[in-house]
Amino acid sequence: MLGCTIWAVGDISAYIFADNAVIFIILACFAFLGSSFVNSLNWALVSDAVEYGEWKTGNRSEGVVYSFFTFCRKLSQAIAGFVPGLVLGLVGYVPNAVQSADVSKVLEG
């Protein structure tokens, strides 16, 4: 929870107070410090899942657990790369071209 709080404070501060690149970089580094706690915790929980599975079933299947975790990470990365491209296609974005007024309105928010 502390890592998520540091991450959120860093990102919100960067959004509000970053008037130049140096301030933004400092605040982004602070936010990434918080996210490192969260990302490290994911890997720690995988080994806990292996231990729990062995305790519950009597079988130690760390290969299955780690490979399933890796598969889920790769699947989420693929979806995270696909969705923005899909959304850009839906709003009519054309790469390397001047955008129409409708697309510019959507992209500006």
LUMROFI-805656 format. One record per residue (C-alpha): residue in one letter; x, y, z. Coordinates in steps of 0.05 Angstrom, whole numbers, padded with zeros to 5 digits, always signed. Layout:
N
AXYZ
...
end
This chain:
109
M+00000+00000+00000
L+00058+00046+00014
G+00086+00033-00056
C+00019+00049-00088
T+00013+00113-00047
I+00083+00136-00067
W+00067+00119-00140
A+00001+00157-00138
V+00031+00218-00104
G+00088+00220-00154
D+00043+00214-00215
I-00009+00264-00189
S+00046+00313-00170
A+00077+00306-00239
Y+00010+00320-00271
I-00002+00382-00228
F+00067+00412-00217
A+00110+00392-00276
D+00121+00457-00313
N+00188+00436-00342
A+00224+00372-00360
V+00270+00370-00299
I+00212+00373-00249
F+00174+00321-00288
I+00234+00274-00289
I+00245+00282-00214
L+00171+00268-00199
A+00169+00210-00248
C+00230+00178-00213
F+00193+00186-00147
A+00132+00152-00177
F+00174+00095-00206
L+00204+00084-00137
G+00134+00069-00112
S+00117+00025-00171
S+00181-00016-00158
F+00151-00039-00092
V+00088-00063-00127
N+00126-00097-00184
S+00173-00132-00135
L+00115-00157-00095
N+00086-00193-00156
W+00148-00236-00161
A+00149-00251-00086
L+00077-00274-00089
V+00092-00324-00144
S+00139-00363-00099
D+00087-00359-00043
A+00037-00390-00091
V+00086-00447-00105
E+00095-00459-00030
Y+00020-00457-00017
G+00007-00505-00074
E+00057-00554-00046
W+00028-00548+00024
K-00043-00557-00001
T-00033-00613-00052
G+00034-00645-00033
N+00060-00632-00105
R+00112-00580-00119
S+00095-00553-00188
E+00136-00489-00192
G+00147-00498-00267
V+00072-00494-00280
V+00062-00435-00234
Y+00120-00394-00263
S+00102-00411-00335
F+00029-00392-00323
F+00051-00327-00291
T+00096-00312-00351
F+00040-00330-00399
C-00007-00282-00364
R+00044-00226-00365
K+00056-00236-00440
L-00018-00239-00454
S-00030-00174-00416
Q+00028-00141-00454
A-00003-00163-00520
I-00071-00136-00501
A-00039-00071-00476
G-00007-00062-00544
F-00069-00082-00583
V-00121-00038-00549
P-00089+00030-00563
G-00081+00012-00636
L-00153-00011-00639
V-00177+00054-00607
L-00135+00096-00654
G-00165+00058-00713
L-00235+00067-00687
V-00228+00143-00682
G-00200+00147-00753
Y-00127+00160-00739
V-00082+00155-00800
P-00007+00151-00787
N+00040+00200-00821
A-00017+00244-00846
V-00051+00308-00826
Q-00110+00288-00783
S-00181+00309-00797
A-00216+00356-00749
D-00258+00299-00719
V-00196+00258-00702
S-00160+00319-00674
K-00219+00333-00627
V-00218+00261-00602
L-00143+00259-00593
E-00142+00325-00555
G-00193+00299-00506
end
